[in-house]
C-alpha cells in the first residue's frame, strides 16, 4: 500500500468514525478464512459493517477526531477489525456474543468500543454493552408505560359494564 493510499484510507476512516455514533474494535487473529467469511456474512446480515484495518491507521484516524481516544492506545496491538453500527449501539456486542456462542470459537474478541463518545475498553465490557437497550427499545418501553394507565381505565370500565349487564339480566330473569 502506497503512502497516498494509506493517507486516503486514514481520511476515509476518520470521516467514517466521526459520522458513526457506535463503533467497536475487535481481534479476529487466529480465525480461519472460512470463519472470517462466516463472521463477515453475519455482520452483513445484521447491518453491521466490518473492516480489518492496520492498528497504526486506526490510531491515525482516531487522532484526527475531537474525542480523546488515548484509552485505545493499549488495545491497538495485534490484529484489529472495526465494526460500524449505523443505528443500534448494542448490535455489534450482541453479534459477537451470538457468533462465539453459535460457532464455539473464542474469537472475535472484543477489544473496545465507542458508544456516543463514551469509551469501553476491555473484554469484560462486552456483556454490559450487549445488555444496553437501543434508543428504539427505550422509546417502546416509555410508550408502553404511558399506555398502561389508559389500558387499566378502559379495562375497568369494560369489566364494570359487563358486571352491570349481568346484574340487570339476573334481575330481569327473577322478575320473569
C-alpha positions, 0 to 999 in steps of 0.5 A: 500500500502506497503512502497516498493510499494509506493517507486516503484510507486514514481520511476515509476512516476518520470521516467514517468514525466521526459520522458513526455514533457506535463503533467497536474494535475487535481481534479476529487473529487466529480465525480461519478464512472460512470463519472470517467469511462466516463472521463477515456474512453475519455482520452483513446480515445484521447491518453491521459493517466490518473492516480489518484495518492496520492498528497504526491507521486506526490510531491515525484516524482516531487522532484526527477526531475531537474525542480523546481516544488515548484509552485505545492506545493499549488495545491497538496491538495485534490484529484489529477489525472495526465494526460500524453500527449505523443505528443500534449501539448494542448490535455489534456486542450482541453479534459477537456474543451470538457468533462465539456462542453459535460457532464455539470459537473464542474469537472475535474478541472484543477489544473496545468500543465507542458508544456516543463518545463514551469509551469501553475498553476491555473484554469484560465490557462486552456483556454490559454493552450487549445488555444496553437497550437501543434508543428504539427499545427505550422509546417502546418501553416509555410508550408502553408505560404511558399506555398502561394507565389508559389500558387499566381505565378502559379495562375497568370500565369494560369489566364494570359494564359487563358486571352491570349487564349481568346484574340487570339480566339476573334481575330481569330473569327473577322478575320473569 
